[in-house]
Amino acid sequence: MNLLIILFLIFLGIILLLIEFTILPGITIAGVGGFLLFVYSIYLAFTSYGNLAGFLTLAFVLIVSPILILLVFKGKSGKKMVLHAVLHGSANEIDPEKVKIGDIGVTIGRLAPMGKIKVNNEVVEVRSTGTFVNPGEKVRIIQIEKSLVTVEPLNIE
């Protein structure tokens, strides 16, 4: 009877770890529960059947269980659970041919301190030097760092 309980605990531990890896990623009750079931099954094997059975159970849990979990993910159903898409690109790429330092643009909305401007027929997301700029005001590009454009308001009076 204890042998069936030990096998059931190991099986249930594997199921809980599969739930942890697929449905509830992170350290949750399922992962901790699966680990505790493995530990208790090893303890039962040592106390019920002696050292040989305990070490065999320990070896099974440490070697065969990870292999079984790996085989589930390598199989047909496991491939459906794993994301294979690779994302390429970046956000808000600035074309250096169209937008340069010193260009003058007009704010589309309020820069508080982030917003959009229209410069050289391009709409670009920018940040101001810290001041709020109202819509329709002219601004000058003073810095471009990768995708971050910094502008300052033109004080035309």
C-alpha positions as CSV (number, residue, x, y, z in Angstrom):
1,M,0.0,0.0,0.0
2,N,2.8,2.4,0.8
3,L,4.4,1.8,-2.6
4,L,1.2,3.0,-4.3
5,I,1.1,6.1,-2.1
6,I,4.8,6.8,-2.9
7,L,4.1,6.4,-6.7
8,F,1.0,8.6,-6.4
9,L,2.8,11.3,-4.5
10,I,5.6,11.4,-7.2
11,F,3.0,11.5,-10.0
12,L,1.1,14.2,-8.2
13,G,4.3,16.2,-7.7
14,I,5.1,16.0,-11.4
15,I,1.5,17.2,-12.3
16,L,1.9,20.1,-9.9
17,L,5.2,21.1,-11.4
18,L,3.7,20.9,-14.9
19,I,0.9,23.2,-13.7
20,E,3.6,25.5,-12.3
21,F,5.6,25.7,-15.5
22,T,2.6,26.1,-17.9
23,I,-0.4,27.7,-16.1
24,L,1.0,29.5,-13.0
25,P,4.6,30.5,-13.8
26,G,6.6,31.9,-10.9
27,I,7.0,30.5,-7.4
28,T,3.4,29.6,-6.5
29,I,1.7,27.0,-4.3
30,A,1.8,24.5,-7.2
31,G,5.6,24.5,-7.5
32,V,6.1,24.5,-3.7
33,G,3.5,21.7,-3.4
34,G,5.1,19.6,-6.0
35,F,8.5,20.0,-4.3
36,L,7.0,19.1,-0.9
37,L,5.3,16.0,-2.4
38,F,8.6,14.8,-3.8
39,V,10.3,15.3,-0.4
40,Y,7.5,13.4,1.4
41,S,7.6,10.5,-1.1
42,I,11.3,10.2,-0.5
43,Y,10.8,10.3,3.2
44,L,8.1,7.6,3.0
45,A,10.4,5.4,0.9
46,F,13.2,5.7,3.5
47,T,11.0,5.1,6.5
48,S,8.9,2.3,4.9
49,Y,11.3,0.3,2.8
50,G,14.8,1.3,4.0
51,N,17.9,2.9,2.5
52,L,18.0,1.2,-0.9
53,A,14.4,2.1,-1.7
54,G,14.9,5.6,-0.4
55,F,17.9,6.2,-2.6
56,L,16.2,4.7,-5.6
57,T,13.2,7.0,-5.0
58,L,15.6,10.0,-4.6
59,A,17.3,9.0,-7.9
60,F,14.0,8.7,-9.7
61,V,12.8,12.1,-8.4
62,L,16.1,13.8,-9.3
63,I,16.8,12.2,-12.7
64,V,13.6,10.7,-14.2
65,S,11.1,13.4,-13.1
66,P,13.0,16.3,-14.9
67,I,13.4,14.1,-18.0
68,L,9.6,13.3,-18.0
69,I,8.8,17.0,-17.7
70,L,11.3,17.8,-20.5
71,L,9.7,15.2,-22.7
72,V,6.2,16.7,-22.2
73,F,7.5,20.1,-23.4
74,K,9.3,18.5,-26.4
75,G,6.2,16.6,-27.4
76,K,3.4,17.8,-29.6
77,S,1.2,19.2,-26.9
78,G,4.2,20.9,-25.2
79,K,5.1,22.7,-28.4
80,K,1.7,24.3,-28.4
81,M,2.3,25.7,-25.0
82,V,5.7,27.3,-25.8
83,L,6.0,30.7,-27.5
84,H,8.2,30.5,-30.6
85,A,7.8,34.0,-32.0
86,V,10.8,36.3,-32.0
87,L,10.2,40.1,-31.9
88,H,12.3,42.4,-34.1
89,G,12.4,46.2,-34.3
90,S,12.3,49.1,-32.0
91,A,9.8,51.7,-31.0
92,N,9.8,55.3,-32.3
93,E,12.8,55.0,-34.7
94,I,14.1,58.4,-35.7
95,D,15.1,58.8,-39.4
96,P,18.4,60.9,-39.2
97,E,17.8,62.1,-42.8
98,K,14.5,63.7,-42.0
99,V,14.9,64.9,-38.4
100,K,18.1,66.7,-37.3
101,I,19.4,68.8,-34.4
102,G,18.4,72.4,-35.0
103,D,15.2,71.7,-37.0
104,I,12.2,73.7,-36.0
105,G,8.8,72.1,-35.6
106,V,5.3,72.8,-34.3
107,T,3.7,71.1,-31.3
108,I,0.7,69.0,-32.2
109,G,-0.5,68.7,-28.6
110,R,0.7,70.1,-25.3
111,L,4.2,69.0,-24.3
112,A,3.8,68.3,-20.6
113,P,6.8,67.5,-20.8
114,M,6.3,64.7,-23.4
115,G,4.2,65.1,-26.5
116,K,4.3,65.2,-30.3
117,I,5.5,67.7,-32.8
118,K,5.4,67.9,-36.6
119,V,8.8,68.6,-38.1
120,N,9.7,68.3,-41.8
121,N,6.3,66.6,-42.4
122,E,7.1,63.9,-39.8
123,V,5.3,63.4,-36.5
124,V,7.8,62.7,-33.8
125,E,7.3,62.1,-30.1
126,V,9.5,64.5,-28.1
127,R,10.2,65.7,-24.6
128,S,10.7,69.3,-23.7
129,T,13.5,70.6,-21.5
130,G,11.2,70.6,-18.5
131,T,8.8,73.4,-19.4
132,F,5.2,72.9,-20.5
133,V,4.7,74.0,-24.2
134,N,1.2,74.7,-25.5
135,P,-0.2,73.3,-28.8
136,G,0.8,75.2,-32.0
137,E,4.0,76.6,-30.5
138,K,7.3,76.4,-32.4
139,V,10.1,74.4,-30.9
140,R,13.7,73.6,-31.8
141,I,15.3,70.2,-31.6
142,I,18.4,70.4,-29.3
143,Q,19.3,66.7,-28.8
144,I,18.6,63.3,-30.3
145,E,19.6,60.2,-28.4
146,K,18.4,57.0,-30.2
147,S,14.7,57.4,-30.1
148,L,14.5,60.2,-27.5
149,V,14.2,63.7,-29.0
150,T,14.6,66.8,-26.8
151,V,13.2,70.1,-27.8
152,E,13.2,73.7,-26.4
153,P,10.5,76.3,-27.1
154,L,11.4,79.2,-29.4
155,N,10.8,82.5,-27.6
156,I,9.7,84.6,-30.6
157,E,8.2,87.8,-29.3
